[in-house]
Amino acid sequence: MSKYNAKKMSEDGYIFDSMVEHRRYLYLKMFQLTGVVQNLKVHTRIELLPAMRKPTIRAVVYEADFIYDELADGAWRTVVEDVKGMRTPVFNLKLNLLERLARSGMLDIKIGANHPVFINILDAKDV
């Protein structure tokens, strides 16, 4: 059990922080098999702020639960998705940085072609 009473689950070599995140993975995996989504990535790390050498400061990194391409309104777009049971202050700060990078066009996600990036935060009760 985690500090938020979520039970970890595993599938296909991935460890998911909750049953809800695991269930979402199964849906996305099915959607990929049917062609609704493509290029599904799990637990992808995105550097929000680079590390500094002097003084030594670690990079600020966000780990997305899922990143994939989906067809929306006839065009492919890249979706960065996170399943949250509870939003923490640290998560909100990282989300703000992620959204700013996406809007500025500076978000470098190694997936698919040059698609617009859509950030999708799923409330655990909605999954």
C-alpha positions as CSV (number, residue, x, y, z in Angstrom):
1,M,0.0,0.0,0.0
2,S,1.2,3.5,-0.8
3,K,0.8,6.5,1.5
4,Y,-2.6,7.2,-0.2
5,N,-3.8,3.6,0.4
6,A,-3.5,2.7,-3.2
7,K,-2.6,-0.9,-4.1
8,K,0.2,-1.3,-6.6
9,M,-0.5,-3.5,-9.6
10,S,1.7,-5.0,-12.3
11,E,1.1,-5.9,-16.0
12,D,3.5,-6.4,-18.9
13,G,6.5,-5.6,-16.8
14,Y,5.1,-2.2,-15.6
15,I,4.3,-1.4,-12.0
16,F,1.3,0.8,-11.6
17,D,0.7,2.9,-8.5
18,S,-3.0,2.0,-8.2
19,M,-5.7,-0.3,-9.5
20,V,-7.2,2.7,-11.3
21,E,-3.9,3.5,-13.2
22,H,-3.7,-0.2,-14.0
23,R,-7.3,-0.3,-15.4
24,R,-6.5,2.8,-17.5
25,Y,-3.5,1.0,-18.9
26,L,-5.7,-1.9,-19.9
27,Y,-8.1,0.4,-21.7
28,L,-5.4,2.2,-23.5
29,K,-3.8,-1.1,-24.5
30,M,-7.1,-2.2,-26.0
31,F,-7.5,1.2,-27.8
32,Q,-4.0,0.7,-29.3
33,L,-4.9,-2.8,-30.6
34,T,-8.0,-1.3,-32.3
35,G,-6.1,1.7,-33.7
36,V,-7.9,4.4,-31.7
37,V,-4.5,5.3,-30.1
38,Q,-0.9,4.6,-31.2
39,N,2.6,4.9,-29.8
40,L,1.5,4.2,-26.2
41,K,4.3,4.9,-23.7
42,V,4.1,4.1,-20.0
43,H,5.9,6.0,-17.2
44,T,7.8,8.4,-19.5
45,R,10.0,10.9,-17.8
46,I,9.9,14.5,-19.1
47,E,12.5,17.0,-18.0
48,L,10.8,20.2,-17.0
49,L,13.8,22.2,-15.9
50,P,17.4,21.1,-16.6
51,A,20.0,20.3,-13.9
52,M,22.6,22.9,-13.0
53,R,26.2,22.3,-12.2
54,K,27.1,25.3,-10.1
55,P,25.4,25.2,-7.6
56,T,24.5,21.6,-8.1
57,I,20.7,21.4,-8.6
58,R,19.0,18.3,-9.8
59,A,16.7,18.5,-12.9
60,V,13.0,18.9,-12.2
61,V,11.3,15.8,-13.8
62,Y,7.7,14.9,-14.4
63,E,6.8,11.2,-15.0
64,A,3.7,10.9,-17.0
65,D,1.6,7.8,-16.4
66,F,0.9,7.5,-20.2
67,I,1.8,9.3,-23.4
68,Y,0.2,8.3,-26.6
69,D,-1.1,9.7,-29.9
70,E,-4.9,9.8,-30.5
71,L,-7.0,10.8,-33.5
72,A,-9.1,13.8,-32.6
73,D,-11.3,15.7,-35.1
74,G,-9.5,14.1,-38.0
75,A,-5.9,14.9,-36.8
76,W,-3.5,13.1,-34.6
77,R,-2.5,14.8,-31.3
78,T,-0.1,13.7,-28.5
79,V,-1.7,13.1,-25.2
80,V,0.2,13.3,-21.9
81,E,-2.0,11.6,-19.3
82,D,-1.9,11.2,-15.6
83,V,-4.3,9.4,-13.3
84,K,-4.6,11.1,-9.9
85,G,-6.6,10.1,-6.9
86,M,-5.3,13.2,-5.1
87,R,-3.5,16.3,-6.4
88,T,-0.5,17.3,-4.4
89,P,1.1,20.7,-4.3
90,V,4.2,19.3,-6.0
91,F,2.1,17.7,-8.8
92,N,0.2,21.0,-9.3
93,L,3.6,22.8,-9.7
94,K,4.9,20.2,-12.2
95,L,1.6,20.3,-14.1
96,N,1.9,24.1,-14.4
97,L,5.4,23.8,-15.8
98,L,4.3,21.1,-18.2
99,E,1.4,23.1,-19.5
100,R,3.7,26.2,-20.0
101,L,6.2,24.1,-21.9
102,A,3.4,22.6,-24.1
103,R,1.9,26.0,-24.9
104,S,5.3,27.5,-25.7
105,G,6.1,24.6,-28.1
106,M,9.2,23.8,-26.1
107,L,7.9,20.5,-24.8
108,D,10.1,17.8,-26.3
109,I,8.2,14.5,-26.1
110,K,9.9,11.7,-28.0
111,I,6.8,10.2,-29.6
112,G,5.0,10.2,-32.9
113,A,5.4,13.1,-35.3
114,N,4.9,16.8,-34.6
115,H,1.4,16.8,-33.1
116,P,-0.2,19.3,-30.8
117,V,0.2,18.2,-27.2
118,F,-2.9,17.7,-25.0
119,I,-2.6,17.3,-21.3
120,N,-5.2,15.0,-19.7
121,I,-5.4,14.6,-16.0
122,L,-7.9,11.9,-15.0
123,D,-9.5,12.0,-11.6
124,A,-9.4,8.4,-10.2
125,K,-13.2,8.4,-9.6
126,D,-13.8,9.1,-13.3
127,V,-11.7,6.2,-14.6
